[in-house]
Amino acid sequence: MEEKPVPKPPPFWMLLGPAFIWASVAQGSGELIWWPYFTAKYGVALIGLILPASLSQFFVNQEISRYTALTGEGIWSGFKRVSKLYSIFLFILAFVCFLWFGGYASAGGTALFNLTSFPKGVSEKVGSLFWAYLTIIVFSAGLFFSKVVYKLIEGFMKVVIAVTLIGLLVTVLRPEILVYLSSFLRALLNPFSVYFPPNWDKADTPNLVTGIAYAGMGGFLNLMYSYWMRDKKVGMAKYFGRVTSPITGKPEIIPAVGFQFSDTLENKKNWRSWVRYLRVDNFLAIALNTFTLCLTTLLALAILNPRGEFPAGWKIAVVQARFFEVSFGAVGRSIFLIAAAFFLVDTWLGLADGVARQFADFTFSFFSFAQKKTFRFWYYLWLVWLVVITSLTMLAAQPGTLITIAGVISIFAFVLFIPLLWQLNYYLMPKSFPSFVKPRRLTEVTLGLTWIFYLAIAVWFLIVSFGK
C-alpha cells in the first residue's frame, strides 16, 4: 500500500450519514414484518430476544467499518488479504443470498396495492407485483441519474426514518397503547424471559432465524456499511473517489489498493478521532434501528395481538396499517401504507446499491483483468444484473418466503465471516500498521461472544429443522 497521512476528521455532525442508511435499510423486514409478526402471533414470548439480536450487530459493524477507515478499501478486499480461496467461497454464498431481495419490493407492492386498489380487477399478487416493478423502475432511474449515488441514498433514507419515527411515536403515546408498556418492557429487558409458547408452529423456525438476523441488517447485508463509509470518505477513504452517475456525473478515481500510514503523533491523534467517530455513527445506527423495532413490536402487542392479526402472504405489509389507523383513522391508515411501502422499497434500493458495491469490489480487487475497467463500470454492470435477477425471482414466491431465504443464509454468513474480521483487524493489519491501530482486548472478547451467539442460533436452526 502507498503511504499517506491520516486525514484530520471534520466535526462528527458533518460525517453522520452511514448510520441513517444502515438503520433505514435494516428497518425493512425485521422491524416492520417479523418482530410484529411474532409478537402479534405469540405475545411477549420472544420479545426478550430483541436486544441481544440488535446490540450484537454493533460489534460486527465496528470491525467492518474499522477496516475501511484504516485502509480505504472495501471489506471484500480485506477478506481477500486473509484468504482468497475462502473469500471466493463466501462470495458464492453471498451471490446466492442476494438473488432473493426482490421480496422487499414485492412486499412494498402489497402496501401500495392495498392503498390504491389499482390496477382494478386483478388479484393481490398481480397488483402487488405491478407496484413492485413500478417502484423498481423509479428507484433504478434514480441510481443511474443521480450525480453522486451516495447522496441520493443518504438523503432519501433520512426522510423515510424521520416520517416513520414521528408517526410511530404519536401512536405509541396513546393511553390505550401505554397500558401494554410495562409488560412489553419486562419481556424486552429480560432475555431469560424467552420461551416457546404452547402454540409454537415449527414452520416459524426459519422466520425466527430471519427475525434474529434482521433485527439489524443481517449477515452479508452488514458488509454494505463498509462501502457507505467509503463514499462518506471516512479515514483513509478520504483518498478514494465516489461512485458517480455515468450519465450526469463526472468519473472519480477509485483505486484497487488502499493506503497505509506511519507511526507519528499526528497520525495517532487523527486515527483515534476516527475510531471515536466510528463508534458514534455505529451506535446511532443501532439505536435508531432498535428504537424503531421496539415501537413496532409494542404496537403489534397492543393492536394486532388482541385481534389475532399478523403479517402474512400478500398482506405482509398491510395489517400493520392499524398502527397509524388507531391515531389518525383512515388518513393514518393511508399514511402508514405509504410509509410501509417506502420502508420496504427503500430496503430494495439500499440493497441494490450496497450489493452492487460489494460485487463490484469483489470483481475489481480479485481479478487483474477487471482493473482494465473502472470500479464504476463494474458497479453499474452488477446493478443492471441485480435489477434483472430480483425482478425475476419476485415471481418465484410470496415476499415473506423470499426474505426468509436470505434471512436464514444471513445467520450462517455471520458465523462464516466474523472469524475473517477477527483475523483481519486483530492480527493481519497490525503487522503492517502502527501498534496503536490494534483494537483493545475487550472488543476482541465481545466479537468472540457475538460469534458464539450466532453460532448457537445456526446450530439450533439445524437441529430443529433436520433433527429427528
N, C-alpha and C positions, 0 to 999 in steps of 0.2 A: 504494500500500500504506500502511496505517496504521503509524505508527512506535511501536515498543515496545523496551524494553531487552532485550539478550541475556541469557537466564536463566543463572544460575550452575549448572554441571553438578554433579550429585551424584557420589559416588565411582563410578569406572568399573564396579566389580563389580556395582553396582545396575542398570547400564544394559545389561549383556550379555544378549542375548536374540535380537535380529535375526540375529546370526551363527548361532545354533543352528537357527533356522528355515531360513535360507538353505542351510546345509550339509545339513540333513535333506532338504529338498525336492530339492536338487541330486543327492543320492545315489540317486535313484530309477531312473535309466536308465544314464547313463554309467558309474557306479561299479559297479552291480550287474549290468548287462547288457552294454553294448557293449565296454568295455575287457576284461572277462573273455572275451567272445566273440572279439575279435581275438587275444588272447593264447593262448586255447585253440586257435584255428584256425591262427595264423601264428607262434606262438612269440614271440621277442623282437623281431621285425622292426619293429613300430610303436610299441614302448614309449617310445622317445625323444620321441614327440610329447606325452606326458602332461604334463610340467612346463610347456612353453610354452603348451599349451592351458589348463591350470589357472591358472597365475600371471597370464596376460594379463587374466583377468577381474577381478583386483584393481583395475586402473586404471579399468575400466568402472564397477565398484561404487562406487569413490571419488567419481566425478563425479555418479553418480545420488544417492548419499546426501548429497553436499555441497549440492546444490540444495535438498533438503528441509530440511536443518538450517539453511540460510541464510534460507529464506522460510517454512517450514512447509507449503508447497504440495506436492502430488504431482507427479511428474515429467511427467505429461501436461499439466498446467497450464503447466509450464515450456516444454515443446515448443511449446505454442500461442503463447507470447510470442515465440518465434523466427520461426515461420511457421505460421499457422493452416491454410493450404491443404496444405502439405507434411505437417503433423501429421495431417490427415484421411486423406491417402494412407497414412501409416504405420499409422493405426488400422485401416483396411480390411485391411491385410496382417496386423496382429495378430489381428483378428477371424477371418480365415481360419486362421491358425496355431493358435488356441486351440479350434478346432472338434474337434480330434483327441485332446485329452489324456485322454479316457476310456480310451485304451490303457493308461494306468498302472493303472487299476482292474482292467481285464481281465487285465493281466499279474500283478497281485497275486492275482487269482482263480485263475490257473493253479497258484500255490503252495498255496493253501488247498484246492483240489480234490484235488491230489496228496496232501496231508496227510490229508484226511478221507475221500476216496473217496465223498463224498456230494454230490449225490444218487446213488443207486445206479442202475446200468444205463443211464447216459447217456454221450454222447461227451465227450471232453476239452473241446471247445468249449462245449458246453451247461453242463457242470459249472463251468467257469471263469467263464462269464457269470453263472451263478447266484450265485456268491460275489461277483462284481464288483458286481452290483446290490444284494446284501445289504449289502455294506460301504458303498456309496454312500448307502443309506438311513440307516445308522447314523451316518455322519460328517455327513451333511446335517442330521440331527436335532441333532447337537452344535453346528453352526454357527447353527442357529435358536434353540436354547435356552440356550446359554452366555451369561451376563450380559454379559461383555466378550469378544468373539470372539478378540482378540489373545491373551488369557491362555490360552485353550484351545489355540490353535495352538502357542504357545511351550512350554507345559508338556508337551504330547504329543510334540513334536519332541525335546525334551531326553531323554525316556525312550528313544525309538527309537534315538537316537545312542549313548547310554550302553550299552544292551544289546548292540547290534550290534558296537560297537568292542571291548568286552570279549571277546565270543566270537571275533571275528576275531584278536585279539592272542593269545589262548590257542592257537589253531590254528597261527598263523604261527610260534610259538616252538617247535614240534615239530622235532626234529632232521632228519626227512626233508623238511621244508619248507625249513629253513635252508640245505640243500645248494644250493638254487637261488638263494639271496640274492645271491651275487656276480655271477652272470650277469645277474640282474634289475637290479642297481644299475649295472652297466656300461652297459646299454642305457638305463636311466632317466636317468642323468646326462649322457648324450651325445646331444643332439638330432641330431648328424650321423651317428649310427648307424642312422637310419631308412632302410629300403629296402623295396621291394615284392618279396615273395618270388615264386619261380617259379610257385607255385600260386595266385597272387592272382586272385580272382574279381572281374571288373568289376562284377558285381551288388552287391558290397560297397561301392562308391563312396559311395552315399548314406548307408550305415551308418557309414562312416568320418567323413564330414562331420558326422553326428549325434553321433558319439563325441567329436569335437573340440568341437562346440558345447556338449555336455552333460558335458564334463569340469569342469563347474561348473553354473551354472543354464542359460544359453544364450539369447542373443537377447532377445526380449521378456520372457522369464522373469526376467532380471536386473532389469527395471524394478519388479518386485514389492518389491524391497529398499526402495525409497522409501517404500512405504506401511506396511511393518512398522516402519521408522524413525519414521514419523509417529505411529503408535499407541504407540510407546515414548516419545513426547514428547521427541525429540532436538532440541536447539537451539530455533529459533523455533516448532517444532511443539508446544512447551510450551503455546502458546495455542490449540491445536486440541483438539477433543473426539475421542473414540474411537468406533468402530463398536460399538454395543451391541445386544443382542437386542430385537426388537420385542415379545417375549413376556415375558421375565424381567428385562430391563434398562431403565434409565432413559435417555431420549434425551440425547445430548451434542451441543453445537453444533460443527459442522464448517463453518467459513466457506468461501465460494467464492474468496476472495482472501487471500493470505498477508500477512506483515508484513515491515517493514524496520527498520533501526536506524541510529543516527547514529555519527559518529566520536568516540568517547570512550575513555579509557583502560580503563574498566571493561568496555565492550563488546569492545574489542580483546582484553583478557585472557581474557574468557569465551569469545569466538569461537575463539581459538587452542586453548583447552582442549577445546572441542567437536571441532575438527579432529583433535586427538590421539586423542580417543575414536573418531572415525570410522575412523581408521587401525587402531586396536586391534581393534575389532569386525570390520572388514573382513578384517584379517589372520587373526583367529580363524576366520572363516567359510571362507576359502580353505584354511587349514591343516587344519582338520577334514575338509573335503571331499577334499583332495589326499591326506591320510594314509589315509583310508578307501579311496580309489581305488587307492593303491599296495598296500594289503593285499589287496584283492580281485584285483588283477592278478597279484600274486605267487602267490596261491593258485591262480589259473587256470593259471599257468605250471607250477606244481609238481604239481597234481592233475588238471586237466582236459586239458591238452595231451598228456601221455603216453597218456591214454586215448582221445584223438581225439574228446572230447565237447565240445560248446559249446552255449550257449543258443540256442534257435530255436523257432519255431512256438508251439504251445500248451504247450510246456515251457520257455518263455523264462525262467522264474524257478525252475525245478525242478532242473536238473543242478547248479546252484551249491550245492545242499544237501550235496554231498560235502565242501564246505569245513568244515562242523562235524561231519560224519559221521566224518571222519578222527580227530578227537579224542574225540568223545563217543558214537560208534556210532549206533544207531537213534534214541536220545533226541536226540542232537545234530542228526541229520537233521531231526527234527520241529521242534526249536527254530529251526533255520535257516529252514525253510519258513514258520514263523510270523513270524520276523524279516523275511524277504523280502517277505511279504505286507504287513506294516506299512510296510516301506521304500517299497514301490510305492504302496500306498493312501494313505500319508501324503503322497506326492507329489501324488496326486489332490486330497487335502484342501487342501494348501498352494496348489495351483494354483486350485482353486475359490475359495478366499478371496482370493488375490492378484489373480487375473484379474477377479473381481467388483469389487475395489477399483480396479483400473486402469480398467475400463469405466465405473464409477460416476464416477470423477474426470473422465474424458473427457466424459461426458454433462453432469455438473454444472458444469464450467468452460467448456465450449464453447457451450452453448445457454442463453440467458437464461430461456426458458420452464422449463427443468429446475430452476431455483433456486426455483420456487414449491413444490417438494417438497424434502425433506431429503436430504442425502447418504446417510443410512441407507436411505431409501426406494429410491434407485437401486441401492445395494449389494445389497439383498435381491431386487430385481426382476431384476438381472443374475444373481444367484446361482441363482435358480429357472431362468432360461433356460439357464444353463451345466449345471445338473444334467440338464435335459431333453435338451439337444443332445448332451452327451457320452454319455448313456445310449443315444441313437440311433446315434451314429457308432461306438460299440463293436461294433455288429453288422456294420459295413462290411468289416472286415478283421481279421487277426490283430494282437495287441498290438504286435509289433515294427514292422509296417508303419505303424500309426497314429503311433507315437512317431517313426519316421523322417521322416514327412511334416512334422511340426512341427520336427524337428531340422534339416532342410535349410533350411526357411524361417528358422530362427533364425540361421544363418550370414549370410544376406543381411540379416537385421534388424540385426545388429551393423554391417554396412557402411553401412546407411542411417541409423541413429540416432546413431552415435558423432559424426559431424560436428555434429549438433544439440547434443549435450552440450558439445562444444568451443565452439561459438558462444555457448551459454547461459552457461557458467561463466567463460569467459575473456574475453568481450567485452561481452555484454549486461548481466549482473548488475553487474560493476564500475562501470558507468556510473551506477547508482542506489544503490550501496552504498559504504562507505568503501574506500579503496585497499587496506587490509590483507586484504580478503577474496579478492583475486585470487590464484589458485594460482600456484605457482612455475613458472618456465620449464621446469624438469626434468620436472615432472608433465605439462606440455603436450607435451613431446617423447615421453614414454612413452605417452601416449594416442594420439599420432600413429602410433607404431610398432605399437601394438595394432591400430589401424585397418588398417594395411598388412598385418598378419598375417592378419586375417580377409578382407581383400580378396583376398589371394593364394589362400586356401582356396576362396573363392567362384569365382574365375576358373578355378582348377584343376578344380573340380567341373563347371563349364560346358563346359570343353574336353573333359574325359574323357567326359561324358555326351552331348554333342551334336556333338563334333568327328568328322571322318571317320576 
